[in-house]
Amino acid sequence: MTTLGYLPFSLLLSLLVFYSSSAIAGSKVIGTGGATTIEGSAGGGIVPWAVVNGYASSGQWSVTGFSNQVGVDDFRLNTLGAGFSYGNQIEVSLTKQTFALDTLGGDLRQTIVGVKYHVAGELLYTEMPQISLGAQWKKHQNFDLPKAVGARDDQGVDWYVAASKVWLDAVAGRNLLLNATVRATKANQTGLLGFGSATDNSYQLMTELSAAVLLTPHWAVGAEFRQKPNQLAFADEEHWRDVFGAWFINKNVSLVGGYVDLGAIAGLPKQQGYYLALEATW
């Protein structure tokens, strides 16, 4: 069994389920904190949503720990991190990423600090979608390879605005969540290949979309699309897609699995494979 972070995935899941029986949870409806993306923000797998992580409502706070893994033909991404939220209003996260170059050899590492602020609307209770503003500061830890292929900087900031809304009884009596995110970014492959290029250091506006059908309060299925910039001359960067299933075991533990199509990465085509995410919330 591959490891996710520092513990085997199955062992970590067992420990979290055992612990969650006595853990404190907030008062938000189950599933409304979403899952945790590969960059540490609450959302789906590859797209941040307007939701705030955890189940903290007004006057409450929440702490989330998460670990994700993406395995495709020639690469493997492991993430490990933690998030904090207060009052269903503000979210702060810290994420460590390790991108293993299984075919090329070696790895790339990145640290991400994220912040999100819920500015208007509600996911469930208002006609207006929930709208949040977010930022992700990203710092590359071993920049030699990205620099060699034309990246300009070893750090950068992504800015985004996200809108999320749940429509009740929208699909065969099931609830439907739709999300749209617009991101301003200089990141190459989300920052794992650095930021900008020798000839282009301008921000690019990218669109990211998510849809999920809530089959029950504990189960959801969905799909996502993430538009990507294409700034490095040595290889094309292609858009990302995924389909996923989410199991909100209780308010303390959730598990997400899915299929990802990341297109070409670093000149290696058809990077397709699996996505796994485990999240614990207190």
ABEGO torsion letter per residue (X at the ends): XBBBEABBAAAAAAAAAAAAAABBBBABBBGAAEBBBAAGBBEBAABBBABBBEABBBGBBBBBBBBBBBBBAABBBBBBBBBBBBGGABBBBBBBBBBBBAAAEEBBBBBBBBBBBBABEBAAABABBBBBBBBBBBBBABAAAAAAAGBABABBBBBBBBBBBBBBGABGGBBBBBBBBBBBBABBGGGAAEBEBAABABBBBBBBBBBBBBABAABBBBBBBBBBBBABAABBBBBBBBBBBBBBABAABBBBBBBBBAEBBGGBBGBBEBBBBBBBBX
